[in-house]
Every structure is written in structure tokens, then in C-alpha cells.
Amino acid sequence: MNLFVNALSIVIVGVLAVSLVYTLVVARKQKAAEGDIDTNIPKPVQKHIYLSNPIFLSYGIFFALVLFIILFCAITFLR
């Protein structure tokens, strides 16, 4: 394997590890929450509703990586 594949593998494993830890932390917070489920949304989240959403952030990172891989393949194999 070349350096690019190794670096990309490390990045992918890192993103997966961070996502797993973040999911576990959020799940524990949900379990610990008692009382009313419908609470007020914090002001920073109301201002940046799409930027604060981890799903949209994950999709953005995924599509950026896909475009990077396509660009790398196009540069490498279409010379």
C-alpha cells in the first residue's frame, strides 16, 4: 500500500472512533436526562441549526472525502 492509502485509512479509523465516542456520550446524556423531554433549544443551536447538526456535518465530511478520492484517482490514472 502506498502512503495515500495508509493516511486515508488512518483518517477513516479516526473519524469512526470519534463518531463512536460521540454517540456513546450523547446516548449517556439521554439516559441521564430526567423529567421533561421537550426542553428549550440553546441559542447557539437555534442560530446555527444546520452547522450544529452532526448528521449534516458527517454528510459534508463524507462527500468532501469522496470528492478528494475522485480527484486523486483522476489525477493518478488519467495522466
N, C-alpha and C positions, 0 to 999 in steps of 0.2 A: 504494500500500500504506500501511496505517496504522502507527502506532508499535508496536502489539502484534505485528503480523506481522513487522516488522523485528527487534524484540527477540527474538521466538521463533526467527527464522531464525539470529540470531547465537548464541543458546544452543545450537541444534541443531548448527551448524557447530563450535562449541567442544567439545561433547561428542564429536562424531565425531573431531575432531582429537586430543583427549586419549585416546580409545579406541584410535586407530591407533598413537599413540606408545607407549602402554602395551603393546599387543600386540607391537609390534616389540621393545621392551625385554625382555619375557618370552620371546619367541622366541629372542633372542640369548643369554639366560641358559641356556635349554635346550640350545642348541647348544654353549655353552661348558662345560656340565656333563660331567665325565668320571667314569668309574667306575660305581659302583652307582647305579641309578636310584631304588631304594627306599631313601630316607633317612628319618630321623626327622622328624616334623612339629613345627615350632616350637610352644612352649607357648601363645603368644598366639593362634595359629591354632586350636589344639585347644580353647581356651576359647570362642572366638567363631567357630565353624566356618562359620556361615551369614553372619555380618556380614563376614567376610574374603573371602568368595567373590565375585569381580567379576561373575559371571553373575547372582547374586541381586540385587546392587546395581544392575546395569543394568536388570533387570526392574522393580525398585522405582522407579527414576527414570522409566522409560518409563510405567508405569501412573500415577504421580503427574502427569506431564505430560499424559497422556490425560485424566485427571480434571479437570485445570486447563483444558484446551481445551473439554471438555464444559460445564464450569461457565461459562466465558466465553461460549460460544455460547448457552447457556440464558439468561444474563443479557442478552445483547445482542439476541437475536431474539425472546424471549418477553415483551417489555415491552408 
